[in-house]
Amino acid sequence: MRTTFSWPSRHEKILALLLLGCVTFSLYGDALQGWWWLDDTQILKHAVFHRPWEYFFDPQTWKALSPSNLTPWVTLCFDMDYTLFGFHPVAFYAHNLLAITLCSWLIYLISRDWVAPWTAGLGAVFFLVGPPIALAAHQLMVRHYVEGLLFFLLSLWLFVRAALTERIGFTLLAGLAFAISATAKEIYLPLGFVPVLMPIGTLKKRISMSWPLFFVMMLYVPWRWYMLGDVIGGYTPASEFSLRNMAFASAYFSHIPTLLFTPPVAGHAALLGMGVTAIFFSKTPYLTRPLWLITPILLLAPLLPIAQGLPADHSERFLIAFWAMTSLGCMTIAGSISKTDVRVTKALCWGLSIVFPLMLVSAWGKTRALNEKNRELQTVYTVQGTALTSLSSKDVLYLTPEICPWYIQGLMDLETEKDHPLLVSDESALLACDLEKYRIFRYDRNVRSLSDITLDVPRILEEWRKNLKAISFKVEMEFDPSTQILRWDIRPQNGGTYTAILPCGQIPIPPSGAIRMGNPLWTTFRLRYDEPDGGIAYTDCLTFPQGSGKEKIQISWHGDGVTFEGKR
């Protein structure tokens, strides 16, 4: 099927870009006020201390940041921004918002080959108001999802140009853009098959034109094997992949409408309606229509190896490609069914014109809630992160549970010339603080700033002691340096939650599991167990022994919990 709409003029392209830029910055311009948070400091440290050829081609250099995923483009992005703008996050966020604008613009340009300008514009705006975009706009650590999407959409647009003009140059450029998207995030690699499914030209022609994309996919496999030692896998190693991961993935996939729409039933109805419409009412050959069902599989299959590691929060980022293809697919399908004179299809087209705005409103409702949540959590990080560089060594910063240990460690490594306060992350560590020598500061949610809680510490500790219990623990941990896999099993397992308590933060962990990671962040740590009834128990201090670098290192500890009796 060839386009029936004329290519947009230069003036139309520029106007669309400017309008979409205004929409992007009006929706998410508050992100420019953000600071470093979550994984930002570790990525920035990786960019500052290493060269591009090292994190693209040296396995040990790359795995110092992430042994589970191969995404060197994110380090390169931070590297470029740091080189140009230094330690000023506002420029990083501006770059990120510009990339989001360009993604929406490419969705507009691709859609214009099948639909009128206003319809293509509606699809681009629909993309911008999505929850995955709201999350990506406020989180620099997610920018490789955005820029990977940007180059994938660019490869799609170039592929369409190649199909319409039959010029080999566009085909080669499409392969180059696709290669960059694959270095940004692995989830874009299977999408190299998407151009084959697009409703343009014959299937045979699309397959023959896709050879640069297939070539990139073939080269990616040995590169990943060399860099990570594994072809597939994510947070969960491929050797640990099981039916349990399939169960986690199924639960996550069924949760997708909840992540994207409010109320979730709107998402179920919208996604089902779009699929039925594509199969039964599209003006494309009947044999081609079932192939469109492959696209959701290509979009979601890469999440299987990481399903068990998907966090409860911030998981909307994994759906950014799915959301982009939904935005693009809605417009392409609408344009396809609008070119028929069949009365039933005409009525369906009118129905979609009513349903689509409802989908947009439903998505925006979810996005607004997510924006507020992002702003609140970003403030938590900003206040405590800046306090790390502003408080003196005579102060104590009592970290809140949201703060990731690797965030604090990365920030301290970047700010080595400054004095830092003493850090504590749990009441058990607060016991050791001399209240006559130190001032204790903690983030206050009511005023969204630090408060001096020195006088409140005795009361805090007294309430904490009331819940302390002594229970029998059994802790088994093993770290394999050769595969960088940490396995653990902790007992009891009766519905409570475990947390690893480190000096620079806390890490919630399930009772058992396996995960790829660098050398364990915690040399010495303590496990905290919170019972469903409010009881609290602690293990003794645990330490990973120093190994030779190749031998497995283990922790095996059995005993009753520590009650801290006799301590202040």
Protein Blocks (a to p, Z undefined) as FASTA:
>chain_A
ZZfbdcddfklmmmmmmmmmmmmmmmmmmmmmpccehjlmmmmmmmmmpcfklmmmpmkl
mmmmomkbccfklmmmmmmmmmmnopafklmmmmmmmmmmmmmmmmmmmmmmmmcfklmm
mmmmmmmmpmklmmmmmmmklmmmmmmmmmmmmmmmmmmmmmmnopaklmmmmmmmmmmm
mmmpmklmmmmmmmmmpcghjfklmmmmmmmmmmmmmmmmmmmmmmnopabdcfbcfklg
cfklmmmmmmmmmmmmmmmpccfklmmmmmmmmmmmmmmmcccdfklmmmmmmmmmmmmm
mmmmmmmmpcfbhklmmmmmmmmmmmmmmmmmmmmmmmccbfklmmmmmmmmmmmmmmmm
mmmmmmmmmmmmmmmmmmmmmmmmmmmmmpcfkbccdddfklcfklmmmmmmmmmmbccd
dddfbfklmmmpcfklpccddddfklopacdfklmmmmmmmmmmmmgccddddddddddf
klopacddddddehiacddddfkbccdddfbdcddddddfblbdcdddddfkopacdddd
ddddddehlaccdddddddddehgoiZZ
